[in-house]
């Protein structure tokens, strides 16, 4: 099946994408159910059962408050975690003490 996308309007293209996404989600659900049924049937042949876990949600991290601020540009901050930002490294190379940047 080939669709000539060049002849579709922007609205038609958006609608086509939305329909394709819905069809993809429905197909993935069908495939998942089929695979689960196959796994359960196979497990039943040896007297086992299959228990599926819910999909884990990615861990969310709370933002960390800034601990240091660039005295020359207050928009530049750093939480103190990870690598030191370039602006801080440059200030330290100039001889500024990191304590001078504490918020």
CNS distance restraints for C-alpha pairs under 8 A (distance, minus, plus):
assign (resid   4 and name CA) (resid   8 and name CA) 7.53 0.50 0.50
assign (resid   5 and name CA) (resid  13 and name CA) 7.47 0.50 0.50
assign (resid   8 and name CA) (resid  12 and name CA) 5.68 0.50 0.50
assign (resid   8 and name CA) (resid  13 and name CA) 6.08 0.50 0.50
assign (resid   9 and name CA) (resid  13 and name CA) 6.13 0.50 0.50
assign (resid  10 and name CA) (resid  14 and name CA) 6.18 0.50 0.50
assign (resid  11 and name CA) (resid  15 and name CA) 6.14 0.50 0.50
assign (resid  12 and name CA) (resid  16 and name CA) 6.03 0.50 0.50
assign (resid  13 and name CA) (resid  17 and name CA) 6.18 0.50 0.50
assign (resid  14 and name CA) (resid  18 and name CA) 6.20 0.50 0.50
assign (resid  15 and name CA) (resid  19 and name CA) 6.12 0.50 0.50
assign (resid  16 and name CA) (resid  20 and name CA) 6.04 0.50 0.50
assign (resid  17 and name CA) (resid  21 and name CA) 6.12 0.50 0.50
assign (resid  18 and name CA) (resid  22 and name CA) 6.27 0.50 0.50
assign (resid  19 and name CA) (resid  23 and name CA) 6.12 0.50 0.50
assign (resid  20 and name CA) (resid  24 and name CA) 6.03 0.50 0.50
assign (resid  21 and name CA) (resid  25 and name CA) 6.22 0.50 0.50
assign (resid  22 and name CA) (resid  26 and name CA) 6.21 0.50 0.50
assign (resid  23 and name CA) (resid  27 and name CA) 6.06 0.50 0.50
assign (resid  24 and name CA) (resid  28 and name CA) 6.09 0.50 0.50
assign (resid  25 and name CA) (resid  29 and name CA) 6.27 0.50 0.50
assign (resid  26 and name CA) (resid  30 and name CA) 6.30 0.50 0.50
assign (resid  27 and name CA) (resid  31 and name CA) 6.15 0.50 0.50
assign (resid  28 and name CA) (resid  32 and name CA) 6.06 0.50 0.50
assign (resid  29 and name CA) (resid  33 and name CA) 6.21 0.50 0.50
assign (resid  30 and name CA) (resid  34 and name CA) 6.23 0.50 0.50
assign (resid  31 and name CA) (resid  35 and name CA) 6.14 0.50 0.50
assign (resid  32 and name CA) (resid  36 and name CA) 6.09 0.50 0.50
assign (resid  33 and name CA) (resid  37 and name CA) 6.12 0.50 0.50
assign (resid  34 and name CA) (resid  38 and name CA) 6.22 0.50 0.50
assign (resid  35 and name CA) (resid  39 and name CA) 6.14 0.50 0.50
assign (resid  36 and name CA) (resid  40 and name CA) 6.12 0.50 0.50
assign (resid  37 and name CA) (resid  41 and name CA) 6.08 0.50 0.50
assign (resid  38 and name CA) (resid  42 and name CA) 6.06 0.50 0.50
assign (resid  39 and name CA) (resid  43 and name CA) 6.02 0.50 0.50
assign (resid  39 and name CA) (resid  50 and name CA) 7.19 0.50 0.50
assign (resid  40 and name CA) (resid  44 and name CA) 6.04 0.50 0.50
assign (resid  40 and name CA) (resid  49 and name CA) 6.57 0.50 0.50
assign (resid  40 and name CA) (resid  50 and name CA) 5.81 0.50 0.50
assign (resid  41 and name CA) (resid  45 and name CA) 6.56 0.50 0.50
assign (resid  42 and name CA) (resid  46 and name CA) 7.30 0.50 0.50
assign (resid  43 and name CA) (resid  47 and name CA) 6.33 0.50 0.50
assign (resid  43 and name CA) (resid  48 and name CA) 4.88 0.50 0.50
assign (resid  43 and name CA) (resid  49 and name CA) 5.72 0.50 0.50
assign (resid  43 and name CA) (resid  50 and name CA) 6.71 0.50 0.50
assign (resid  44 and name CA) (resid  48 and name CA) 5.38 0.50 0.50
assign (resid  44 and name CA) (resid  49 and name CA) 6.35 0.50 0.50
assign (resid  64 and name CA) (resid  79 and name CA) 6.26 0.50 0.50
assign (resid  65 and name CA) (resid  79 and name CA) 5.93 0.50 0.50
assign (resid  66 and name CA) (resid  77 and name CA) 5.90 0.50 0.50
assign (resid  66 and name CA) (resid  78 and name CA) 5.24 0.50 0.50
assign (resid  66 and name CA) (resid  79 and name CA) 4.10 0.50 0.50
assign (resid  66 and name CA) (resid  80 and name CA) 7.39 0.50 0.50
assign (resid  66 and name CA) (resid 103 and name CA) 7.64 0.50 0.50
assign (resid  67 and name CA) (resid  77 and name CA) 7.34 0.50 0.50
assign (resid  67 and name CA) (resid  78 and name CA) 6.02 0.50 0.50
assign (resid  67 and name CA) (resid  79 and name CA) 4.78 0.50 0.50
assign (resid  67 and name CA) (resid  80 and name CA) 6.05 0.50 0.50
assign (resid  67 and name CA) (resid 102 and name CA) 5.93 0.50 0.50
assign (resid  67 and name CA) (resid 103 and name CA) 5.62 0.50 0.50
assign (resid  68 and name CA) (resid  77 and name CA) 5.55 0.50 0.50
assign (resid  68 and name CA) (resid  78 and name CA) 5.16 0.50 0.50
assign (resid  68 and name CA) (resid  79 and name CA) 6.39 0.50 0.50
assign (resid  68 and name CA) (resid  80 and name CA) 6.95 0.50 0.50
assign (resid  68 and name CA) (resid 101 and name CA) 5.10 0.50 0.50
assign (resid  68 and name CA) (resid 102 and name CA) 4.49 0.50 0.50
assign (resid  68 and name CA) (resid 103 and name CA) 5.34 0.50 0.50
assign (resid  69 and name CA) (resid  73 and name CA) 7.77 0.50 0.50
assign (resid  69 and name CA) (resid  74 and name CA) 5.92 0.50 0.50
assign (resid  69 and name CA) (resid  75 and name CA) 7.61 0.50 0.50
assign (resid  69 and name CA) (resid  76 and name CA) 5.94 0.50 0.50
assign (resid  69 and name CA) (resid  77 and name CA) 4.40 0.50 0.50
assign (resid  69 and name CA) (resid  78 and name CA) 6.50 0.50 0.50
assign (resid  69 and name CA) (resid 101 and name CA) 5.26 0.50 0.50
assign (resid  69 and name CA) (resid 102 and name CA) 6.35 0.50 0.50
assign (resid  69 and name CA) (resid 103 and name CA) 6.08 0.50 0.50
assign (resid  70 and name CA) (resid  74 and name CA) 5.44 0.50 0.50
assign (resid  70 and name CA) (resid  75 and name CA) 7.47 0.50 0.50
assign (resid  70 and name CA) (resid  76 and name CA) 5.53 0.50 0.50
assign (resid  70 and name CA) (resid  77 and name CA) 6.26 0.50 0.50
assign (resid  70 and name CA) (resid  87 and name CA) 7.23 0.50 0.50
assign (resid  70 and name CA) (resid  88 and name CA) 7.05 0.50 0.50
assign (resid  70 and name CA) (resid 101 and name CA) 6.07 0.50 0.50
assign (resid  71 and name CA) (resid 101 and name CA) 6.40 0.50 0.50
assign (resid  76 and name CA) (resid  87 and name CA) 7.94 0.50 0.50
assign (resid  78 and name CA) (resid  84 and name CA) 7.67 0.50 0.50
assign (resid  78 and name CA) (resid  85 and name CA) 7.20 0.50 0.50
assign (resid  80 and name CA) (resid  84 and name CA) 7.39 0.50 0.50
assign (resid  84 and name CA) (resid  88 and name CA) 6.35 0.50 0.50
assign (resid  84 and name CA) (resid  89 and name CA) 6.45 0.50 0.50
assign (resid  85 and name CA) (resid  89 and name CA) 6.39 0.50 0.50
assign (resid  86 and name CA) (resid  90 and name CA) 6.06 0.50 0.50
assign (resid  87 and name CA) (resid  91 and name CA) 6.29 0.50 0.50
assign (resid  88 and name CA) (resid  92 and name CA) 6.12 0.50 0.50
assign (resid  88 and name CA) (resid  98 and name CA) 7.96 0.50 0.50
assign (resid  89 and name CA) (resid  93 and name CA) 6.10 0.50 0.50
assign (resid  90 and name CA) (resid  94 and name CA) 6.33 0.50 0.50
assign (resid  91 and name CA) (resid  95 and name CA) 6.62 0.50 0.50
assign (resid  91 and name CA) (resid  96 and name CA) 5.55 0.50 0.50
assign (resid  92 and name CA) (resid  96 and name CA) 4.92 0.50 0.50
assign (resid  92 and name CA) (resid  97 and name CA) 6.25 0.50 0.50
assign (resid  92 and name CA) (resid  98 and name CA) 6.82 0.50 0.50
assign (resid  96 and name CA) (resid 100 and name CA) 7.03 0.50 0.50
assign (resid  97 and name CA) (resid 101 and name CA) 7.55 0.50 0.50
assign (resid  98 and name CA) (resid 102 and name CA) 7.06 0.50 0.50
